[in-house]
Amino acid sequence: MKKWIAGAALALAAMTGTAFADGHGDYPERPIMLMVSYGAGGATDFQARIVTMTAGNEDALGMPMAIVNKPGAGGRVGWNWFATQAEADGYTLGAYNIPHFIAQSIEGGVDYSADSFEPIANWGADPAVFVVGADSEFNSMDDVVDFAKANPAGLTFSGAGLFVGHHIAALQLEKAAGVKMAYIPNNAGGAGAMRAVISGEVMGGVNNLSDAYRAQAAGNVKILGVFDLERNSFLPDVPTLMEQGYEIDNASVNFRGVMVPKGTPQAVIDHLAATVPTMFENSRVQSRMEAGGSPMHIMTRDEVLAMWAVRQETLEDLLAGL
């Protein structure tokens, strides 16, 4: 009898595995990990914790999501791990940042590209902004550019890493203004880059609107310009770089969302793609994001696939020109 029970249990386990692979299992059956390739306290981490807070609800995934931070090298550490070591089983998800990982893959030296991942859904679009300390002598982008012209490579400013949205915005600013400045990537990501501005370690910085919004509300920084095509509703009084006379488009706007490693079962991808956007649409999530100065831009899997393809083409042209 014991042998029969053991054999039946093994057969049931095998059937369950097959059913899961065919998309008929009860996924998810345990908590899910969401890897964030930036440190705790930065915009990606801050927002990821909000947009996943309802994952355990019965009308969502029915299982909680735990955030695991793997920061370093402007996201490269986390995304290299995600592309090469993460289990493609539906229980290891990752937060993506566009243009970051696409620009990094174009520049080379990493183990990933857009083909390494499968997008699930997009939750936000966070423009880059130029910030200076609250007591800075700079009050406009013209002030910044005038100083940079008079002091070639003498204006120090921070960002979250190399070939992230901040760096792309910095390269665009240098080209549009015809100046050379000293961009200093911060290994602690956006949060570290903002601390460098507030402490006076650097003269200014390119950072996320959401981080800058909170820092300005606390009286720690001034926001001088937005790297986007239109003013942002969170900062209606701050002009775009284009309004201030600099031909800079929205290539550096930071799109954030959820993805899985290539090879994840299609049934899992389909289930996540159908469910995750509803988590982002939750009224509690949206109110928390609003309170945190974090612009939302929800996109479905198909919309994200199209966005990734467009950004790939745009960044290849942009980086070749820069």
PEZITA-V414700 format. One record per residue. N is the residue number from 1. RES is the residue in three letters. PHI is phi as a letter, one per 30 degrees, with the letter a starting at -180 (* if undefined). NEAR is the number of other ideal C-beta (glycine too) atoms within 8 Angstrom. Layout:
# PEZITA-V414700
{{N RES PHI NEAR} {N RES PHI NEAR}}
This chain:
# PEZITA-V414700
{{1 MET * 4} {2 LYS d 5} {3 LYS d 6} {4 TRP d 7} {5 ILE d 8} {6 ALA d 8} {7 GLY d 8} {8 ALA d 8} {9 ALA d 8} {10 LEU d 8} {11 ALA d 8} {12 LEU d 8} {13 ALA d 8} {14 ALA d 8} {15 MET d 8} {16 THR d 9} {17 GLY d 8} {18 THR d 8} {19 ALA d 9} {20 PHE d 12} {21 ALA d 9} {22 ASP d 7} {23 GLY i 11} {24 HIS c 6} {25 GLY d 9} {26 ASP c 4} {27 TYR d 9} {28 PRO d 11} {29 GLU c 6} {30 ARG a 6} {31 PRO e 9} {32 ILE c 15} {33 MET c 10} {34 LEU c 14} {35 MET d 15} {36 VAL c 15} {37 SER d 17} {38 TYR b 16} {39 GLY d 11} {40 ALA d 6} {41 GLY j 6} {42 GLY d 16} {43 ALA d 14} {44 THR d 14} {45 ASP d 15} {46 PHE e 13} {47 GLN d 16} {48 ALA e 13} {49 ARG d 9} {50 ILE d 12} {51 VAL d 12} {52 THR c 11} {53 MET d 9} {54 THR c 10} {55 ALA e 12} {56 GLY d 9} {57 ASN d 8} {58 GLU d 4} {59 ASP d 4} {60 ALA c 12} {61 LEU d 13} {62 GLY i 7} {63 MET b 11} {64 PRO d 7} {65 MET c 13} {66 ALA c 8} {67 ILE d 10} {68 VAL b 8} {69 ASN c 12} {70 LYS b 11} {71 PRO d 13} {72 GLY k 8} {73 ALA h 8} {74 GLY i 13} {75 GLY j 15} {76 ARG d 13} {77 VAL e 11} {78 GLY d 16} {79 TRP d 14} {80 ASN d 11} {81 TRP d 11} {82 PHE d 17} {83 ALA d 12} {84 THR c 8} {85 GLN b 4} {86 ALA d 11} {87 GLU d 6} {88 ALA c 11} {89 ASP c 8} {90 GLY i 12} {91 TYR c 10} {92 THR b 14} {93 LEU c 14} {94 GLY b 17} {95 ALA d 14} {96 TYR c 12} {97 ASN b 15} {98 ILE c 12} {99 PRO c 14} {100 HIS e 14} {101 PHE d 13} {102 ILE d 14} {103 ALA d 14} {104 GLN d 17} {105 SER d 11} {106 ILE d 11} {107 GLU d 9} {108 GLY j 5} {109 GLY i 5} {110 VAL b 10} {111 ASP c 6} {112 TYR b 13} {113 SER a 6} {114 ALA d 10} {115 ASP d 5} {116 SER d 10} {117 PHE b 14} {118 GLU c 9} {119 PRO d 13} {120 ILE c 14} {121 ALA a 16} {122 ASN c 14} {123 TRP c 12} {124 GLY a 15} {125 ALA b 11} {126 ASP c 15} {127 PRO d 15} {128 ALA d 17} {129 VAL b 16} {130 PHE c 17} {131 VAL b 16} {132 VAL b 13} {133 GLY d 11} {134 ALA e 7} {135 ASP c 3} {136 SER d 10} {137 GLU d 4} {138 PHE d 12} {139 ASN b 7} {140 SER a 9} {141 MET d 11} {142 ASP d 8} {143 ASP d 11} {144 VAL d 14} {145 VAL d 11} {146 ASP d 8} {147 PHE d 11} {148 ALA d 14} {149 LYS d 10} {150 ALA d 5} {151 ASN b 8} {152 PRO e 7} {153 ALA i 7} {154 GLY c 9} {155 LEU c 13} {156 THR d 10} {157 PHE b 16} {158 SER c 18} {159 GLY a 17} {160 ALA d 16} {161 GLY l 16} {162 LEU d 9} {163 PHE h 12} {164 VAL c 17} {165 GLY e 14} {166 HIS d 17} {167 HIS d 16} {168 ILE d 16} {169 ALA d 15} {170 ALA d 13} {171 LEU d 9} {172 GLN d 15} {173 LEU d 16} {174 GLU e 11} {175 LYS d 9} {176 ALA d 10} {177 ALA c 10} {178 GLY i 6} {179 VAL b 11} {180 LYS b 6} {181 MET b 13} {182 ALA c 8} {183 TYR d 10} {184 ILE c 10} {185 PRO d 12} {186 ASN c 13} {187 ASN d 9} {188 ALA c 10} {189 GLY i 15} {190 GLY d 15} {191 ALA d 14} {192 GLY d 14} {193 ALA d 18} {194 MET d 16} {195 ARG d 10} {196 ALA d 13} {197 VAL d 19} {198 ILE d 10} {199 SER d 6} {200 GLY i 6} {201 GLU d 7} {202 VAL b 11} {203 MET d 8} {204 GLY a 17} {205 GLY a 15} {206 VAL c 18} {207 ASN b 17} {208 ASN d 16} {209 LEU e 17} {210 SER d 14} {211 ASP d 14} {212 ALA d 14} {213 TYR e 13} {214 ARG d 10} {215 ALA d 13} {216 GLN d 12} {217 ALA d 7} {218 ALA d 6} {219 GLY i 5} {220 ASN c 8} {221 VAL b 13} {222 LYS c 11} {223 ILE c 14} {224 LEU c 15} {225 GLY a 13} {226 VAL c 15} {227 PHE d 17} {228 ASP a 10} {229 LEU d 6} {230 GLU b 5} {231 ARG d 11} {232 ASN c 12} {233 SER d 6} {234 PHE d 8} {235 LEU b 12} {236 PRO d 7} {237 ASP c 3} {238 VAL c 11} {239 PRO d 8} {240 THR d 13} {241 LEU d 14} {242 MET d 10} {243 GLU d 7} {244 GLN c 11} {245 GLY j 5} {246 TYR c 11} {247 GLU d 5} {248 ILE b 11} {249 ASP c 7} {250 ASN c 8} {251 ALA d 10} {252 SER c 13} {253 VAL e 12} {254 ASN c 17} {255 PHE d 15} {256 ARG b 16} {257 GLY a 14} {258 VAL c 14} {259 MET b 12} {260 VAL b 15} {261 PRO d 15} {262 LYS e 9} {263 GLY j 4} {264 THR d 12} {265 PRO e 11} {266 GLN e 7} {267 ALA d 12} {268 VAL d 13} {269 ILE e 13} {270 ASP d 9} {271 HIS d 10} {272 LEU d 15} {273 ALA d 12} {274 ALA d 7} {275 THR c 10} {276 VAL d 12} {277 PRO e 12} {278 THR d 9} {279 MET d 14} {280 PHE d 13} {281 GLU d 8} {282 ASN e 10} {283 SER d 5} {284 ARG d 8} {285 VAL d 14} {286 GLN d 11} {287 SER d 8} {288 ARG d 10} {289 MET d 14} {290 GLU d 8} {291 ALA d 6} {292 GLY c 12} {293 GLY i 10} {294 SER c 13} {295 PRO d 13} {296 MET c 10} {297 HIS a 9} {298 ILE d 10} {299 MET b 10} {300 THR d 9} {301 ARG e 10} {302 ASP d 6} {303 GLU d 9} {304 VAL d 14} {305 LEU e 9} {306 ALA d 8} {307 MET d 12} {308 TRP e 12} {309 ALA d 9} {310 VAL d 8} {311 ARG d 12} {312 GLN e 11} {313 GLU d 8} {314 THR d 9} {315 LEU d 14} {316 GLU e 9} {317 ASP d 8} {318 LEU d 11} {319 LEU d 11} {320 ALA d 6} {321 GLY d 6} {322 LEU c 7}}
